[in-house]
């Protein structure tokens, strides 16, 4: 058994062995270590809301778990919900649950946001590396081409932000 699951939940917790099997299946499916670590953490927190056998799992403990996450960002709440949804879907596929409890819970909407623009100082550094504003006559044409491409790209990014925000 995963030592962190055993330490935080105990080997006798009704969900401990199932969480361990689920995480093993994720590893066998090639999921990244980062994903497995995040799912493990989220599912251990969820297991605190359900101390019964997995067959008794319903939407109620999932709702209770998600209700406690209200102070987190929408993206964090969505990730935690995804971990529980993935686990319960796995449990249904393995005949541990008769119905998928997540079918009774609405999905979370994460507001879309624009990426932060590059800092002016960072853009200036990139342009200085490519070439100066007034290049020397012996400068290779590919350096001038790179500067024109970069400036064009930055103008396009700035204009797209203006069009979507303004």
C-alpha positions as CSV (number, residue, x, y, z in Angstrom):
1,X,0.0,0.0,0.0
2,X,1.1,3.5,-0.7
3,X,2.9,4.7,2.5
4,X,1.2,8.2,2.4
5,X,-2.3,6.6,2.2
6,X,-1.4,4.2,5.0
7,X,0.0,7.1,7.1
8,X,-2.8,9.6,6.6
9,X,-5.8,7.3,6.3
10,X,-4.6,4.1,8.0
11,X,-4.6,0.7,6.4
12,X,-8.1,-0.1,7.9
13,X,-9.9,2.9,6.3
14,X,-12.6,1.5,4.0
15,X,-11.3,3.4,1.0
16,X,-7.5,3.0,1.6
17,X,-7.1,-0.2,-0.5
18,X,-9.3,1.1,-3.3
19,X,-7.4,4.4,-3.5
20,X,-4.1,2.5,-3.6
21,X,-5.5,0.3,-6.5
22,X,-6.8,3.3,-8.3
23,X,-3.4,5.1,-8.1
24,X,-1.6,1.9,-9.2
25,X,-3.9,1.8,-12.3
26,X,-3.1,5.4,-13.0
27,X,0.6,4.6,-12.9
28,X,0.1,1.6,-15.2
29,X,-1.9,3.8,-17.6
30,X,1.1,6.1,-17.8
31,X,-0.3,9.0,-15.9
32,X,2.4,11.4,-14.7
33,X,3.8,11.3,-11.2
34,X,2.6,14.9,-10.7
35,X,-1.0,13.9,-11.6
36,X,-0.9,10.8,-9.3
37,X,0.5,12.9,-6.4
38,X,-2.2,15.5,-6.8
39,X,-5.0,12.9,-7.1
40,X,-3.6,11.1,-4.0
41,X,-3.7,14.3,-2.0
42,X,-7.2,15.2,-3.2
43,X,-8.6,11.7,-2.6
44,X,-7.1,11.4,0.9
45,X,-8.8,14.7,1.7
46,X,-12.0,13.3,0.2
47,X,-11.8,10.0,2.1
48,X,-12.2,12.0,5.3
49,X,-15.8,12.7,4.2
50,X,-16.6,9.0,3.6
51,X,-15.7,6.5,6.2
52,X,-18.0,3.8,4.9
53,X,-17.4,1.0,2.4
54,X,-17.0,2.1,-1.2
55,X,-20.3,0.5,-2.2
56,X,-22.1,3.0,0.0
57,X,-20.6,6.0,-1.7
58,X,-23.2,8.5,-2.9
59,X,-23.4,12.1,-4.0
60,X,-23.9,13.4,-0.4
61,X,-20.2,12.9,0.8
62,X,-19.0,14.3,-2.5
63,X,-21.2,17.4,-2.1
64,X,-19.9,17.8,1.5
65,X,-16.3,17.6,0.3
66,X,-16.8,20.1,-2.5
67,X,-18.7,22.5,-0.2
68,X,-15.6,22.7,2.1
69,X,-13.6,23.9,-0.9
70,X,-15.5,27.1,-1.5
71,X,-12.5,29.3,-0.4
72,X,-10.2,27.8,-3.1
73,X,-9.9,29.1,-6.6
74,X,-12.3,27.7,-9.2
75,X,-9.4,25.9,-10.9
76,X,-8.3,24.1,-7.7
77,X,-11.9,23.1,-6.9
78,X,-12.3,21.8,-10.5
79,X,-9.1,19.7,-10.1
80,X,-10.2,18.2,-6.8
81,X,-13.6,17.4,-8.3
82,X,-11.9,15.8,-11.3
83,X,-9.9,13.6,-8.9
84,X,-13.0,12.4,-7.2
85,X,-14.8,11.9,-10.5
86,X,-12.0,9.9,-12.0
87,X,-11.9,7.7,-8.9
88,X,-15.6,7.1,-8.8
89,X,-15.7,6.3,-12.6
90,X,-12.9,3.8,-12.0
91,X,-14.9,2.3,-9.1
92,X,-18.0,1.9,-11.4
93,X,-15.8,0.2,-14.1
94,X,-14.5,-2.2,-11.5
95,X,-18.0,-3.0,-10.2
96,X,-17.3,-1.4,-6.8
97,X,-20.1,1.1,-7.3
98,X,-23.5,0.5,-8.9
99,X,-23.9,4.1,-10.1
100,X,-21.6,7.0,-10.7
101,X,-22.3,9.6,-7.9
102,X,-20.8,12.4,-10.0
103,X,-23.8,12.2,-12.4
104,X,-25.8,14.0,-9.7
105,X,-23.3,16.8,-9.2
106,X,-23.0,19.8,-11.5
107,X,-19.7,20.5,-13.1
108,X,-17.7,23.6,-12.1
109,X,-17.2,26.4,-14.5
110,X,-13.7,28.0,-14.5
111,X,-13.7,31.5,-15.8
112,X,-11.5,32.1,-18.8
113,X,-8.8,34.6,-18.3
114,X,-6.2,36.1,-20.6
115,X,-2.5,35.3,-20.1
116,X,-0.5,38.0,-18.4
117,X,1.5,40.1,-20.9
118,X,5.3,39.9,-20.9
119,X,7.0,42.6,-18.8
120,X,8.3,45.5,-20.9
121,X,11.8,44.9,-19.4
122,X,11.7,41.2,-20.6
123,X,10.7,42.2,-24.1
124,X,13.4,44.8,-24.2
125,X,16.0,42.1,-23.2
126,X,14.8,39.8,-25.9
127,X,15.0,42.6,-28.5
128,X,18.5,43.6,-27.3
129,X,19.7,40.1,-27.8
130,X,18.3,39.8,-31.3
131,X,19.7,43.2,-32.4
132,X,19.5,46.9,-31.5
133,X,16.9,49.3,-32.9
134,X,19.6,50.7,-35.3
135,X,21.5,47.7,-36.4
136,X,25.0,47.8,-37.8
137,X,25.5,47.4,-41.5
138,X,27.4,44.2,-41.1
139,X,24.6,42.5,-39.1
140,X,23.3,39.3,-40.8
141,X,19.9,39.6,-42.3
142,X,18.6,36.7,-40.3
143,X,19.0,38.8,-37.1
144,X,17.0,41.6,-38.6
145,X,14.4,39.1,-39.7
146,X,14.2,37.7,-36.2
147,X,13.6,41.2,-34.7
148,X,10.9,41.9,-37.3
149,X,9.2,38.6,-36.5
150,X,9.4,39.2,-32.7
151,X,8.0,42.8,-33.0
152,X,5.2,41.6,-35.2
153,X,4.3,38.8,-32.8
154,X,4.3,41.2,-29.9
155,X,2.1,43.7,-31.8
156,X,-0.3,40.9,-32.7
157,X,-0.5,39.8,-29.0
158,X,-1.2,43.4,-27.9
159,X,-3.8,43.9,-30.5
160,X,-5.6,40.7,-29.7
161,X,-5.8,41.7,-26.1
162,X,-7.2,45.1,-27.0
163,X,-9.8,43.5,-29.3
164,X,-11.0,40.9,-26.7
165,X,-10.9,43.2,-23.7
166,X,-11.8,46.6,-25.1
